Amino acid sequence: MQLLANTTSPFVRIARVALIEKGLDVEPTIVDPWADDPRLREANAAARVPTLITDDGTPLPESLLIVMWLERERPPPDYPSLLGDDATATLSRAGMALGVIDAAVHTIITRKSTAPVLFDDTPVGLRRRRTMAEGMGRLEDIAGRVPLGTDGTVPMLDAICAVVAIDYLRFRFTDAPWMPALPALDALSQRLRKRPSFEKTSPR
Ligand SMILES: N[C@@H](CCC(=O)N[C@@H](CS)C(=O)NCC(=O)O)C(=O)O
């Protein structure tokens, strides 16, 4: 099995955390998706990370498809569930975090193509910023009331996506004045950082 990955992508991190929590600590093969690495091009016409190549050579792109595949290949009770007993709530909260991640990645990528105009100040850029601030605010509200993804000891998809989101925002939008205070999510990130799956995959 091979995981084509880079060290900063939040989508890669979701897949890597899920793989490790399911007991598959695949050493990532680091590729630059922007340099059209031939290994990535061949496996995935979209040339995006993450792309997993399964043991029988089947390429599997898209972070959430990798999670779906894992849930099917390594199901509970033998392996921890990433969805828990209330899958609808878990998926709904994971969706909130994914909206934020998508807006953050879109902003970072589009900045490159709109320079010298700062994409962030365009109407679409402001919309993406609103998504980040509002999405994190909503998640923070939930995380302050109910513990995210603590069905047992292993984090579920909502906690994984929420921590991937906040760590990516802290990494790429350090001290952004428009970001609300996120004490519950910061605490969750600190707590999960003690797990090898989060510690090893921290963006750098
Ligand atoms: N929906 C995809 C998004 C993957 C994605 O956008 N990856 C970025 C890195 S954060 C990438 O490889 N970008 C290269 C490109 O867009 O050409 C997923 O969930 O895996």
The ligand as a Gaussian input file, in Angstrom:
#p B3LYP/6-31G(d) Opt

LIG

0 1
 N      -11.459000      16.732000      -2.326000
 C      -10.073000      16.351000      -2.262000
 C       -9.190000      17.601000      -2.202000
 C       -7.706000      17.267000      -2.354000
 C       -6.881000      18.530000      -2.623000
 O       -7.402000      19.575000      -3.029000
 N       -5.568000      18.410000      -2.415000
 C       -4.689000      19.529000      -2.701000
 C       -3.671000      19.729000      -1.599000
 S       -4.473000      20.470000      -0.203000
 C       -3.939000      19.256000      -4.011000
 O       -3.409000      18.182000      -4.185000
 N       -3.944000      20.238000      -4.916000
 C       -3.284000      20.164000      -6.190000
 C       -4.171000      20.709000      -7.285000
 O       -5.301000      21.159000      -6.993000
 O       -3.761000      20.663000      -8.440000
 C       -9.863000      15.428000      -1.054000
 O      -10.694000      15.446000      -0.138000
 O       -8.906000      14.644000      -1.051000

